[in-house]
Amino acid sequence: MSKLHLIGSSAKFRAVLDRINTVAPVDSAVLIQGETGTGKEVIAQAIHEAGPRRQGRFVAVNCAAIPSALVESELFGHERGAFTGAVAQTTGRFQAADRGTLFLDEIGDLPLELQPKLLRVLQEKQCERLGSGRLIQVDVRVITATNQDLWSMVQERKFRADLYYRLNVFPIMLPPLRERIDDIPPLVEYFAQKFAKQQAKSIDRVSDDVMEVLKKHDWPGNVRELQNVIEHAVIMTVGPALELKATELRRRNPDFAPARTLVDAERAHIVAVLRETNWVVGGRRGAAEQLGVPRTTLIAMMQRHGITREALEPQKQQSDLPIPISPTDRQHHSNTAEADDSYREQSLSQFAT
């Protein structure tokens, strides 16, 4: 684990390390959850290296980065001629990770139609290349990760419940960097030395003022954002002390700016929580629960402030598609639930995902 530079001594990060040590020796499925940039792949690698499969390969796949039409071929492989352009037989990621670990990042983006096939591979430990009828035995430990609320996706029928239970044997929740303030100084020092070495510079200290600026920042991009900020700071530094100004952080994060009024502060806080919950308003992990207000109250506040996901994140709305509800399903809803669904469709279609 030391090779991966798992840096931090805060209580929340020590709890994560304890869970790594607990689950690494066994072969159970692990689901790592946390905001973007919290280091989910690093944690997955730590589990792999601390476990009995450390001599095998660690194969990482980002499910969100693969076109949906190619996901099956990427995971399970394909035979020559299986589809247009398949000019040779290819080995899938499951077979490539045999006797090792397969890390499926952004598992919430796995197409719904492929989820039963993944579930079968996990259960049977066999996979089948696209275009082939021959089963291939695979011995793979699967670790998955997501920044989405999979349980809410299950309830919304965007993710299969049986696959969720199969993957969520041992959950690990990674805290955001803003909840690990004590870990910022050692992380800053590590990144400063790392990038100084790469750039052939000598940086031997970080001033208290610079460190205070870094500790007060909200870090919406978490450790990844901190790493990028320090790399930029090292580039700009000309002396032995790391140079960084608070205004630089604000330029890099337009949303990070002092609120001029109480109304501005309230709006900014609501937007921040909505983004943190991936614009999920209700539910156990929704924004209303995080803010400590009823869902209807939050909806009214959003309308009052003119907060809509369509306005703030228009590029993400293009991929949002409604989920059809069958007539059979509708029969199980009470009149109250139907009224609530109708209200949600009218008032929340631009908020909830």
C-alpha positions as CSV (number, residue, x, y, z in Angstrom):
1,M,0.0,0.0,0.0
2,S,2.9,2.4,0.6
3,K,3.8,2.3,-3.1
4,L,0.5,4.0,-3.8
5,H,1.1,6.9,-1.4
6,L,-2.0,6.6,0.6
7,I,-1.5,9.9,2.4
8,G,-3.6,11.0,5.3
9,S,-4.0,10.6,9.0
10,S,-7.4,12.1,9.6
11,A,-10.0,10.0,11.4
12,K,-12.1,9.5,8.3
13,F,-9.2,8.5,6.1
14,R,-7.9,6.1,8.8
15,A,-11.4,4.5,8.8
16,V,-11.0,3.9,5.0
17,L,-7.6,2.3,5.6
18,D,-9.1,0.0,8.2
19,R,-11.7,-1.1,5.7
20,I,-9.0,-1.8,3.1
21,N,-7.1,-3.9,5.5
22,T,-10.3,-5.8,6.5
23,V,-11.5,-6.7,2.9
24,A,-8.1,-7.1,1.1
25,P,-7.4,-10.7,2.3
26,V,-10.8,-12.0,1.1
27,D,-12.2,-12.2,-2.4
28,S,-15.5,-10.5,-1.8
29,A,-16.8,-7.8,-4.2
30,V,-16.1,-4.2,-3.1
31,L,-18.1,-1.1,-4.1
32,I,-16.2,2.1,-3.7
33,Q,-18.3,5.2,-3.6
34,G,-17.3,8.9,-3.4
35,E,-17.3,12.2,-5.2
36,T,-15.2,12.7,-8.4
37,G,-11.5,13.0,-7.6
38,T,-11.5,11.3,-4.2
39,G,-9.1,8.6,-5.4
40,K,-11.4,5.6,-6.0
41,E,-9.0,3.8,-8.4
42,V,-6.1,4.3,-5.9
43,I,-8.1,2.6,-3.2
44,A,-9.0,-0.2,-5.6
45,Q,-5.3,-0.7,-6.4
46,A,-4.5,-0.7,-2.7
47,I,-7.0,-3.5,-2.1
48,H,-5.5,-5.4,-4.9
49,E,-1.9,-5.0,-3.7
50,A,-2.7,-5.9,-0.1
51,G,-4.5,-9.1,-1.1
52,P,-3.6,-12.5,-2.3
53,R,-4.0,-11.6,-6.0
54,R,-1.2,-9.0,-5.9
55,Q,0.9,-11.1,-8.3
56,G,-1.9,-11.0,-10.9
57,R,-2.9,-8.1,-13.1
58,F,-4.9,-5.1,-12.0
59,V,-7.0,-4.2,-15.0
60,A,-9.0,-0.9,-14.9
61,V,-12.0,-0.1,-17.1
62,N,-13.9,3.2,-17.1
63,C,-17.4,2.2,-18.1
64,A,-18.4,5.8,-18.9
65,A,-15.5,6.2,-21.4
66,I,-16.6,3.3,-23.7
67,P,-19.3,3.7,-26.3
68,S,-22.3,1.6,-25.2
69,A,-22.1,-0.4,-28.4
70,L,-18.6,-1.5,-27.6
71,V,-18.9,-2.3,-23.9
72,E,-19.7,-5.9,-24.3
73,S,-16.8,-6.5,-26.6
74,E,-14.5,-4.6,-24.3
75,L,-15.5,-6.6,-21.2
76,F,-15.8,-10.1,-22.8
77,G,-13.9,-9.9,-26.1
78,H,-15.1,-10.9,-29.5
79,E,-14.4,-13.3,-32.3
80,R,-13.3,-12.3,-35.8
81,G,-16.3,-11.3,-37.9
82,A,-18.5,-10.9,-34.8
83,F,-19.5,-7.5,-36.1
84,T,-18.5,-5.0,-38.8
85,G,-14.9,-4.1,-38.2
86,A,-14.0,-7.1,-36.1
87,V,-11.0,-8.2,-38.2
88,A,-9.4,-10.3,-35.5
89,Q,-10.2,-12.1,-32.3
90,T,-9.7,-10.0,-29.1
91,T,-9.4,-10.8,-25.5
92,G,-11.9,-9.1,-23.1
93,R,-10.9,-7.4,-19.9
94,F,-12.3,-10.2,-17.8
95,Q,-10.0,-12.7,-19.4
96,A,-7.1,-10.3,-19.3
97,A,-7.6,-9.9,-15.5
98,D,-7.7,-13.7,-14.9
99,R,-6.2,-14.5,-11.5
100,G,-6.1,-10.8,-10.8
101,T,-8.4,-7.9,-10.2
102,L,-10.8,-6.2,-12.5
103,F,-11.7,-2.6,-11.6
104,L,-14.9,-1.3,-13.1
105,D,-15.0,2.4,-12.6
106,E,-18.2,4.4,-13.1
107,I,-20.3,1.2,-12.9
108,G,-23.5,3.3,-12.8
109,D,-22.9,4.1,-16.5
110,L,-23.0,0.4,-17.5
111,P,-25.8,0.1,-20.1
112,L,-28.9,-1.5,-18.5
113,E,-29.1,-4.2,-21.2
114,L,-25.5,-5.5,-20.3
115,Q,-26.1,-5.7,-16.6
116,P,-27.6,-9.2,-16.7
117,K,-24.6,-10.4,-18.6
118,L,-22.2,-9.0,-16.0
119,L,-24.3,-10.5,-13.2
120,R,-24.1,-13.9,-14.9
121,V,-20.3,-13.7,-15.2
122,L,-20.0,-12.8,-11.5
123,Q,-22.2,-15.7,-10.5
124,E,-20.9,-18.4,-12.9
125,K,-17.3,-17.2,-13.3
126,Q,-17.6,-17.8,-17.0
127,C,-17.8,-15.4,-19.9
128,E,-18.4,-15.7,-23.6
129,R,-16.8,-13.8,-26.4
130,L,-19.1,-11.9,-28.6
131,G,-19.8,-14.1,-31.7
132,S,-18.7,-17.3,-29.9
133,G,-20.7,-20.0,-28.1
134,R,-17.7,-21.3,-26.1
135,L,-17.6,-20.5,-22.4
136,I,-14.3,-19.3,-20.9
137,Q,-13.5,-19.8,-17.2
138,V,-12.4,-16.7,-15.5
139,D,-11.0,-16.3,-12.0
140,V,-11.3,-12.6,-11.3
141,R,-11.9,-10.4,-8.3
142,V,-14.2,-7.5,-9.2
143,I,-14.0,-4.1,-7.6
144,T,-16.4,-1.4,-8.7
145,A,-16.7,2.3,-8.1
146,T,-19.1,5.1,-8.8
147,N,-19.8,8.7,-7.9
148,Q,-23.5,8.2,-8.3
149,D,-26.1,7.0,-5.8
150,L,-26.7,3.4,-7.0
151,W,-29.5,2.7,-4.6
152,S,-31.4,5.7,-6.0
153,M,-30.7,4.4,-9.5
154,V,-32.1,1.0,-8.4
155,Q,-35.3,2.7,-7.2
156,E,-35.6,4.6,-10.4
157,R,-35.0,1.4,-12.4
158,K,-31.8,2.7,-14.0
159,F,-29.7,-0.1,-12.3
160,R,-30.6,-3.7,-11.6
161,A,-31.3,-4.5,-8.0
162,D,-29.8,-8.0,-8.2
163,L,-26.5,-6.7,-9.7
164,Y,-26.4,-3.9,-7.0
165,Y,-26.6,-6.5,-4.2
166,R,-24.0,-8.6,-5.9
167,L,-21.6,-5.7,-6.2
168,N,-22.3,-4.1,-2.8
169,V,-21.0,-6.9,-0.6
170,F,-18.4,-4.6,1.1
171,P,-19.0,-0.9,0.5
172,I,-16.3,1.7,1.1
173,M,-17.4,5.4,1.2
174,L,-14.6,7.8,0.5
175,P,-14.9,11.2,2.3
176,P,-14.5,14.4,0.2
177,L,-11.4,16.4,0.8
178,R,-13.3,19.2,2.5
179,E,-14.0,16.6,5.3
180,R,-10.3,15.7,5.5
181,I,-8.8,19.2,6.3
182,D,-6.0,17.6,8.4
183,D,-4.8,15.7,5.4
184,I,-4.3,18.7,3.2
185,P,-0.8,19.7,4.5
186,P,0.8,16.3,3.9
187,L,-0.9,16.0,0.5
188,V,0.3,19.5,-0.5
189,E,3.9,18.6,0.6
190,Y,3.8,15.3,-1.3
191,F,2.5,16.9,-4.5
192,A,4.9,19.9,-4.2
193,Q,7.9,17.6,-4.0
194,K,6.6,15.3,-6.7
195,F,6.2,18.1,-9.3
196,A,9.3,20.0,-8.2
197,K,11.3,16.9,-8.9
198,Q,9.7,16.5,-12.3
199,Q,10.4,20.1,-13.1
200,A,14.0,20.0,-11.7
201,K,13.1,22.7,-9.1
202,S,14.0,22.9,-5.4
203,I,10.9,23.8,-3.3
204,D,11.6,23.1,0.4
205,R,8.7,24.8,2.2
206,V,5.1,26.0,2.0
207,S,4.3,29.1,3.9
208,D,1.6,29.2,6.6
209,D,-0.4,31.7,4.5
210,V,-0.5,29.5,1.5
211,M,-1.4,26.5,3.5
212,E,-4.2,28.4,5.2
213,V,-5.6,29.4,1.8
214,L,-5.5,25.7,0.7
215,K,-7.2,24.5,3.9
216,K,-10.0,27.0,3.5
217,H,-10.8,26.1,-0.1
218,D,-13.9,23.9,-0.6
219,W,-12.2,21.5,-3.1
220,P,-15.2,20.5,-5.3
221,G,-12.7,18.4,-7.4
222,N,-11.2,16.8,-4.2
223,V,-7.7,15.4,-4.3
224,R,-7.5,15.5,-8.1
225,E,-8.2,19.2,-8.0
226,L,-5.6,19.7,-5.3
227,Q,-3.0,17.8,-7.3
228,N,-3.7,20.0,-10.4
229,V,-3.5,23.2,-8.3
230,I,-0.2,22.3,-6.8
231,E,1.3,21.3,-10.2
232,H,0.3,24.7,-11.5
233,A,1.7,26.4,-8.4
234,V,5.0,24.6,-8.8
235,I,5.2,25.8,-12.4
236,M,4.7,29.4,-11.3
237,T,7.1,29.2,-8.3
238,V,10.5,30.8,-8.9
239,G,12.0,30.5,-5.4
240,P,12.3,27.8,-2.6
241,A,8.8,28.5,-1.2
242,L,5.7,27.4,-3.0
243,E,3.8,30.4,-4.4
244,L,0.0,30.5,-4.6
245,K,-2.7,33.2,-4.3
246,A,-6.3,32.8,-3.3
247,T,-7.4,34.6,-6.4
248,E,-5.8,31.8,-8.5
249,L,-8.1,29.3,-6.8
250,R,-11.1,31.5,-7.6
251,R,-10.1,31.8,-11.3
252,R,-9.8,28.0,-11.5
253,N,-13.3,27.6,-9.9
254,P,-15.7,30.3,-11.0
255,D,-18.3,29.0,-8.6
256,F,-15.9,29.6,-5.7
257,A,-16.5,33.3,-4.9
258,P,-17.6,35.1,-1.7
259,A,-21.4,35.6,-1.5
260,R,-22.4,39.2,-1.4
261,T,-25.7,38.7,0.4
262,L,-27.4,36.1,2.5
263,V,-29.6,35.2,-0.4
264,D,-26.5,34.6,-2.5
265,A,-25.0,32.4,0.2
266,E,-28.2,30.4,0.4
267,R,-28.4,29.9,-3.3
268,A,-24.7,28.9,-3.6
269,H,-25.1,26.4,-0.8
270,I,-28.1,24.8,-2.3
271,V,-26.4,24.5,-5.7
272,A,-23.3,23.0,-4.1
273,V,-25.3,20.3,-2.3
274,L,-27.4,19.5,-5.4
275,R,-24.2,18.9,-7.3
276,E,-22.8,16.8,-4.5
277,T,-25.8,14.6,-4.7
278,N,-25.8,14.5,-8.5
279,W,-29.1,16.6,-8.5
280,V,-31.0,14.0,-6.6
281,V,-33.6,16.0,-4.5
282,G,-35.4,13.3,-2.4
283,G,-34.4,10.0,-0.8
284,R,-32.1,9.1,2.0
285,R,-29.0,10.6,0.3
286,G,-30.8,13.4,-1.6
287,A,-30.2,17.1,-1.3
288,A,-33.2,17.7,0.9
289,E,-31.9,15.1,3.5
290,Q,-28.4,16.7,3.4
291,L,-29.8,20.2,3.9
292,G,-32.2,19.0,6.7
293,V,-35.4,20.3,5.0
294,P,-38.4,18.6,3.6
295,R,-38.3,17.8,-0.1
296,T,-41.2,20.1,-0.9
297,T,-39.4,23.0,1.0
298,L,-36.3,22.4,-1.1
299,I,-38.3,22.4,-4.3
300,A,-39.8,25.8,-3.3
301,M,-36.4,27.2,-2.5
302,M,-35.0,26.0,-5.8
303,Q,-37.9,27.7,-7.7
304,R,-37.5,30.9,-5.7
305,H,-33.8,31.1,-6.5
306,G,-34.3,29.9,-10.1
307,I,-32.1,26.9,-9.7
308,T,-32.4,24.3,-12.4
309,R,-30.0,21.7,-13.7
310,E,-30.9,22.6,-17.2
311,A,-29.6,26.1,-16.7
312,L,-26.5,25.2,-14.7
313,E,-25.4,22.1,-16.5
314,P,-27.1,22.1,-19.9
315,Q,-24.6,19.7,-21.5
316,K,-25.6,16.9,-19.0
317,Q,-29.3,17.3,-19.7
318,Q,-29.0,16.1,-23.3
319,S,-28.4,12.5,-22.1
320,D,-31.2,12.5,-19.6
321,L,-34.0,10.3,-20.9
322,P,-37.3,9.4,-19.2
323,I,-37.8,5.9,-17.8
324,P,-40.9,4.2,-19.1
325,I,-43.3,2.8,-16.5
326,S,-45.3,-0.2,-17.5
327,P,-49.1,-0.4,-16.9
328,T,-48.4,-3.3,-14.5
329,D,-46.1,-1.1,-12.4
330,R,-48.7,1.7,-12.3
331,Q,-51.3,-0.6,-10.8
332,H,-49.1,-1.0,-7.7
333,H,-49.0,2.8,-7.0
334,S,-51.6,4.3,-4.7
335,N,-53.5,7.4,-5.7
336,T,-51.2,9.4,-3.4
337,A,-48.1,8.0,-5.1
338,E,-49.6,8.7,-8.5
339,A,-50.3,12.3,-7.5
340,D,-46.7,12.6,-6.2
341,D,-45.3,11.2,-9.4
342,S,-47.4,13.7,-11.4
343,Y,-46.2,16.6,-9.3
344,R,-42.6,15.4,-9.7
345,E,-42.9,15.2,-13.4
346,Q,-44.2,18.8,-13.6
347,S,-41.9,20.4,-11.0
348,L,-38.8,18.2,-10.8
349,S,-38.0,16.9,-14.3
350,Q,-35.2,19.4,-14.6
351,F,-33.8,18.6,-11.2
352,A,-33.8,14.9,-10.5
353,T,-31.7,12.4,-12.3
